[in-house]
Amino acid sequence: MPQPSLHVEARTDRVVATLDRPEVRNAIDLDLVNGLHELCAQLEADPRVLILTGAGGVFASGADIAQLRDRTAVDAREGINMRVFTRIADLPMPVIAAVDGWALGGGAELAFAADIRIGTPRTRIGNPEPGLGILAAAGATFRLPAIVGHARAAELLLTGRVLDAEEAVAWGILSSLHDPDALLDAAHAIADRIAANDALATQYTKRALAAPHDAHPEIEYELQAELFERPEKRERMTAFLERRAKR
């Protein structure tokens, strides 16, 4: 019986999903896409932080070329990878990508769909699709400019250049680097900080961050108005004032 290519560890406040196709460096195939869709359905129904990572010192080497080579115009218009990456980006709670080793092509685009990306000194990230006769069509052309700016995104996507870890931090793709053995712990530490906050306030913050420019500031007014009426706001602020009074 074949082993699942996506291992899911579910906790009360978070889920860790590990891409595990060692024979192809965690390349993203249709089975893995279907597994990610199933995971998204669970997290849409029961919002929790998602930590995405890869097994074997690799995040994801890209889309599975063996499958991609045989896809047609009909497949392109279905947006197979785009749809699942967009669903990941739209999850209610934050998504953390713990990126070790290669994150190329579709693997990079999966990382770009996360809210927070951390890596290791051996992380390598980029989109070499034009060298294969295609373009990065699963989110890089609009998510990467939002992360690094248009000029830098254009350089990466038009040249197919792959950044090393320090460059990825300097460009703002990764927020921090950690030893490979400590990468998942670092992702959990971020998840711990998120989990300590009010869950709905976190969801609304993510929603405001993702809103188009012309939706501001009205979206903040409406989301804040709802939060202001919840008992959790008063409880958390009262606890804060009580702690400060005891100092």
Salt bridges, closest charged atoms under 4 A:
GLU9 OE2 - ARG11 NE 2.90
ASP13 OD1 - ARG14 NE 2.99
ASP20 OD2 - HIS7 NE2 2.93
GLU23 OE2 - ARG21 NE 3.94
ASP29 OD2 - ARG21 NH2 3.35
GLU44 OE2 - ARG87 NE 2.79
ASP46 OD2 - ARG48 NH2 3.40
ASP64 OD2 - ARG21 NH1 2.93
ASP70 OD1 - ARG69 NE 3.89
ASP100 OD2 - ARG122 NH2 2.67
ASP115 OD2 - LYS206 NZ 2.92
GLU155 OE2 - ARG161 NH1 2.57
GLU167 OE2 - ARG161 NH2 2.66
ASP192 OD1 - ARG14 NH2 2.59
ASP198 OD2 - ARG230 NH1 2.99
GLU220 OE2 - HIS216 ND1 2.54
GLU232 OE1 - ARG230 NH2 3.42
